[in-house]
Amino acid sequence: MKLVTIIGARPQFIKAATFSEIFRKENQEVLIHTGQHYDVNMSDVFFDELGIPKPDYNLGVGSGNHGQQTGRMLEKIEHVIMKEKPDGMLVYGDTNSTLAGALAASKLHIPVFHIEAGLRSYNKFMPEEQNRILTDHVSKLLFCPTETAVNNLKKEGIVSGVIHSGDIMYDAVLRNIDISDKLFKNDIWKTSISSKENSKIQYLTEKDYYLSTVHRAENTNDISKLKTIFEAFEYLDKPVLLPLHPRTRKLIDESNITSKNVFIINPVGYLLMLYLTKNASMVITDSGGLQKEAYFLQTPCTTLRDQTEWVETLENEWNVLSKIELDSILKSVLRKQECLKYPQPLLFGDGHAAEHICKAIINGGFNHE
């Protein structure tokens, strides 16, 4: 069986590593990297450390506005599909790469299989929300990470081909956390991120720092919001580790935004990010994927957004939403971590989502209607 898989951003590399290892044992997979994340620290490092097969095609699309980027991907993916003649197209998540792959395959009557289907923030101003809705509506098999996602699809009249598979990111965390612990224990994590400009990192201790990521357009395209976030960080009781996307770092430099309580570091690999997440006092993020990883690793989280597609993480305040306002951020981050008293229910599957997905595709996904 021949499957074309589309990847283009960090979370998709991680998911692909988990799925591809199982699928390729008896089937053929053609891997297309769109080039949506093209910085070495945002892309190449994940292939190296997670053992992901090198892409068969790297489209090198790079950055651009949404229409431009998606259009370039759509055109190039279509060429690959026509050349490879696959039995199905696999897409992950909610990026422009996801939508471009789904549209290209659908137009050529290739069955689309969507991993992480059914997520909804109910905020259509988010490009990710538009991408995931459109992708779901052209997909033949929809692999839902949670029961909430199944119900979201049902509300939209999508019931055929819907499978509650569990979350493939949960698989990845379980698969890699022990490796991460062994690699970065005994202060190796500190030497891995220290630099001349951040020499004080060597004095940090586990559970005595906050880990943050800020990359959503709704936050990074509004300089006033970025300034508010950094101002809040300045008032926190612990230093903030902030791996920063090159584009956001450039915006901060150009706007002269600073905070003595923030250690800005380069983007880090998945295994180191797992270690930093597990050992942080709290995660402060606008990333959907990091909200979940914090939850899986039992680290409290504050999400710098008005909504989340991962509503399950809000239970018992493991995750709390915060408006981009100084008082709201401080109140959310400095809350008492009562969640640590509560056991977490298994809401994201049994840790074998990749196996369930692979089996479902092989047993029925390739039958053209």
PyMOL commands that set and color helices and strands:
alter all, ss='L'
color gray80, all
select helices_A, chain A and resi 10-23+40-42+44-50+66-84+96-107+127-137+147-155+168-184+188-193+199-203+217-220+223-234+246-254+270-278+288-296+311-317+326-333+338-341+353-365
alter helices_A, ss='H'
color red, helices_A
select strands_A, chain A and resi 2-7+28-33+57-58+88-92+112-115+141-144+162-164+210-213+240-243+262-265+282-285+301-303+319-321
alter strands_A, ss='S'
color yellow, strands_A
deselect
rebuild
show_as cartoon
